[in-house]
Amino acid sequence: MIRLTKVELRRLTARRLTVIGIAGLFVITVMLLVGTWLNARPLSASAQQEAQQQYQMAHKDWVEHAADNLKQCAADWKTQPDPKPKLEEMCANPEPKPGDFGKPATVFTEVMPGLLQGSAYFLAFAAFLIGASFIGAEFGSGAIGNWMTFEPRRLRVYGSKLAAAATGFVPIATVVLGIILLGTFLIIDQLGDTSSATAKAWGDLSATAGRAVLTTALAAAIGSVTGLLLRHTAAAIGVVMGYLVLAEGVFGSFLEKAQPWLVRLNFDAFVRHDAHYYVTECKTASDGGYICDAIQKTLTFEHGAWYLAILTVLAVLLGAWVFHHRDINS
């Protein structure tokens, strides 16, 4: 099994699509870092001066009228019908601060989780695409039949191909996410704020990156199974695009309560360690009107982990059964 997996790894790394896909991943990585640098750049000197002037004007107005505004607001609060809002909420008038004007500094721990999540998506897509092509191309060319003459035990062949696809992307995803993580830190350290990058924050970000590496490996394995089932790379991509449009887009938007059973939300819950989604709940008000509110709900990390694990196991078992029983030449 190990010998077969090494052979499949060499074949995977030698394929043209793999080389192109890895090159594309690093191009996207560079683009993300360039985008981070552009967003983190401070304002020009003239824009900073204008923001300072606006702050001074707002602060002067606050000093001169804060007390009068508070008295007027308190009087207005007394005339409010019951149930009244809280006085401190209705009449909140905090003192203006320089940081409220102009462009705020980019904070490393605020932007990095979103970057890692976005990176997990494009890594998973690339792994799925290359994994589907890895096996699908063998069926399209008929090479799988020749390969079976050297190793007739189908499940060993099947397992080695999935293992090669999954493990082959682990170092790639690790390098890409490491570049994004360290590159973003260096950029924001020069242009923004990295003071919140404590040991705990680094630990959380590293854990998020580790889960993104795992989802990349799972996507490669599922892509390989899809390529085996459909026997064509384009068909595998079509299935994914159809699922995203119909299930995630149309179905997910109409049936909000079905969101916890869609792949995207469970993917987010696993990578980000919990994910939030909204469900519209409507009720009849006391005056006979109809009120709808968007209620935020949480999909837990554990739910996402079990969902992805079960999905992967089912896909692998289905692929094993088909590969073991179906005529490879049909």
Residue pairs with C-beta under 8 A, 6 or more apart in sequence:
1 156
1 159
1 160
1 163
4 151
4 156
4 157
4 160
5 160
5 163
5 164
5 167
7 160
8 160
8 161
8 163
8 164
8 165
9 164
9 167
9 168
11 164
12 18
12 130
12 134
12 164
12 165
12 168
13 168
15 130
15 133
15 134
15 137
17 129
17 130
17 133
18 130
18 134
21 126
21 129
21 130
22 172
24 126
25 122
25 123
25 126
25 172
25 176
26 176
28 122
29 119
29 176
29 179
29 180
29 183
32 115
32 118
32 119
32 180
33 179
33 180
33 183
33 184
33 187
36 106
36 111
36 115
36 183
36 184
36 187
36 188
37 187
37 191
39 106
39 111
40 106
40 187
40 188
40 191
40 192
41 191
42 48
42 103
42 105
42 191
43 51
43 102
43 103
47 102
47 103
48 102
50 102
51 101
51 102
51 103
52 98
52 101
52 102
54 101
55 96
55 97
55 98
55 100
55 101
55 102
58 96
58 101
59 95
59 96
62 93
62 95
62 96
66 93
66 95
69 93
70 91
70 93
73 90
73 91
73 93
74 87
74 91
77 84
77 85
77 87
77 90
77 91
80 90
84 90
99 105
105 192
105 193
106 188
106 191
106 192
106 193
107 188
107 192
107 193
107 196
108 184
108 185
108 188
108 189
108 192
108 193
108 194
108 196
108 197
109 196
109 197
109 201
109 205
111 184
111 188
112 181
112 184
112 185
112 205
113 205
113 208
113 272
115 180
115 184
116 177
116 180
116 181
116 205
116 208
116 209
116 212
116 271
117 208
117 212
117 268
117 271
117 272
119 176
119 177
119 180
119 212
120 211
120 212
120 215
120 216
120 267
120 271
121 267
123 169
123 172
123 173
123 176
123 177
123 212
123 215
123 216
123 219
124 215
124 216
124 218
124 219
124 267
125 219
127 165
127 169
127 173
127 216
127 217
127 219
127 220
127 223
128 219
128 220
128 222
128 223
128 226
128 236
128 240
129 223
129 233
129 236
129 237
130 165
130 169
130 220
130 223
131 165
131 169
131 219
131 220
131 221
131 222
131 223
131 224
131 226
131 227
132 223
132 224
132 226
132 227
132 230
132 233
132 236
132 237
133 227
133 233
133 236
134 161
134 164
134 165
134 223
134 224
134 227
135 144
135 161
135 165
135 224
135 227
135 228
136 227
136 228
136 230
136 231
136 232
136 233
136 235
136 236
137 143
137 227
137 233
138 144
138 147
139 227
139 228
139 231
139 232
139 328
140 231
140 232
140 233
142 329
144 328
145 328
145 329
147 157
148 154
148 157
148 328
151 157
154 323
154 324
155 320
155 323
155 324
157 323
158 228
158 319
158 320
158 323
158 324
159 320
161 224
162 221
162 224
162 225
162 316
162 319
165 220
165 221
165 223
165 224
166 217
166 218
166 220
166 221
167 217
168 220
169 216
169 217
169 219
169 220
170 213
170 216
170 217
172 216
173 212
173 213
173 216
173 217
174 213
177 209
177 212
177 213
178 209
181 205
181 206
181 209
185 194
185 197
188 194
204 273
207 273
208 271
208 272
208 273
211 270
211 271
211 273
212 271
215 267
215 270
215 271
215 308
218 308
218 312
221 312
221 315
221 316
222 311
222 312
222 315
223 236
224 319
225 315
225 316
225 318
225 319
226 236
226 239
226 240
226 315
227 233
227 236
228 319
228 322
228 323
229 318
229 319
229 322
230 236
230 239
243 263
247 262
247 263
248 262
248 263
248 264
251 258
251 262
252 258
252 259
252 262
252 264
256 277
256 278
256 279
256 280
257 279
259 265
259 277
259 279
259 299
260 266
260 277
260 299
260 303
261 307
263 307
263 311
265 275
265 277
265 299
265 304
266 299
266 303
266 304
266 307
266 308
267 304
267 308
268 275
268 299
268 304
269 275
269 299
269 300
269 301
269 303
269 304
270 301
270 304
270 305
270 307
270 308
271 304
273 301
274 298
274 299
274 300
274 301
275 298
275 299
275 304
276 296
276 297
276 298
276 299
277 296
277 297
277 299
278 294
278 295
278 296
278 297
279 294
279 295
279 297
280 292
280 293
280 294
280 295
281 292
281 293
281 295
282 290
282 291
282 292
282 293
283 290
283 291
284 290
284 291
285 291
